[in-house]
């Protein structure tokens, strides 16, 4: 039986400054994708982060959407 789907979202874009998590323009936030596991989300996050390494203001994030949808899930379960 396959593992339970644990939805993870990867988003990112340019921040207003490098010391805070506030996007410069929400209309330009990139939705990289939705992934069924943390491992898959991490691969996508790493690829986008490496592709934008020359832009100091670019940041990408993994959102554990499954925890937002079902807060009863174990906090340590990926």
C-alpha positions as CSV (number, residue, x, y, z in Angstrom):
1,X,0.0,0.0,0.0
2,X,1.5,3.4,-0.9
3,X,2.3,6.0,1.7
4,X,-0.3,8.5,2.6
5,X,-0.1,11.6,0.4
6,X,1.4,14.5,2.3
7,X,1.0,17.7,0.3
8,X,3.9,20.0,0.1
9,X,4.0,23.2,-1.9
10,X,7.2,24.9,-3.3
11,X,7.0,28.7,-3.9
12,X,9.5,31.5,-4.1
13,X,10.6,34.7,-5.6
14,X,12.4,37.9,-4.8
15,X,12.2,39.2,-1.2
16,X,12.1,42.9,-0.4
17,X,15.3,42.4,1.6
18,X,17.4,39.5,2.6
19,X,16.7,39.8,6.4
20,X,12.9,39.2,6.2
21,X,10.5,36.9,4.5
22,X,8.4,39.5,2.6
23,X,8.1,39.2,-1.1
24,X,8.9,42.2,-3.2
25,X,5.9,41.6,-5.5
26,X,3.2,39.0,-4.7
27,X,2.1,39.0,-8.3
28,X,5.5,37.6,-9.2
29,X,5.7,34.8,-6.6
30,X,6.5,31.6,-8.5
31,X,4.5,28.5,-7.7
32,X,7.0,25.8,-8.4
33,X,4.6,22.9,-7.8
34,X,2.7,20.6,-5.4
35,X,4.3,17.4,-4.3
36,X,3.1,14.3,-2.5
37,X,6.2,13.9,-0.4
38,X,8.8,16.1,1.4
39,X,11.6,14.4,-0.6
40,X,10.0,15.3,-4.0
41,X,9.4,18.9,-2.7
42,X,13.0,19.2,-1.5
43,X,14.3,18.1,-4.9
44,X,12.2,20.9,-6.6
45,X,13.2,23.4,-4.0
46,X,16.9,22.6,-4.4
47,X,16.7,22.9,-8.2
48,X,15.0,26.3,-8.1
49,X,17.3,27.6,-5.3
50,X,20.4,26.5,-7.2
51,X,19.1,28.1,-10.5
52,X,18.7,31.5,-8.7
53,X,21.9,31.4,-6.6
54,X,23.2,34.5,-8.3
55,X,20.2,36.6,-7.1
56,X,20.7,37.3,-3.4
57,X,17.1,38.3,-2.9
58,X,15.6,35.1,-4.4
59,X,14.3,32.6,-1.9
60,X,12.3,29.5,-2.3
61,X,10.3,27.8,0.5
62,X,8.7,24.4,1.1
63,X,5.2,24.8,2.7
64,X,4.0,21.7,4.5
65,X,0.4,22.1,3.3
66,X,-0.7,18.8,4.7
67,X,-0.2,20.3,8.2
68,X,-2.4,23.3,7.3
69,X,-5.1,21.0,5.9
70,X,-5.0,18.5,8.8
71,X,-3.3,19.9,11.9
72,X,-3.7,16.5,13.6
73,X,-0.8,15.0,11.5
74,X,2.4,14.3,13.3
75,X,4.6,17.3,13.2
76,X,7.8,15.2,12.6
77,X,6.3,13.1,9.8
78,X,7.6,13.9,6.4
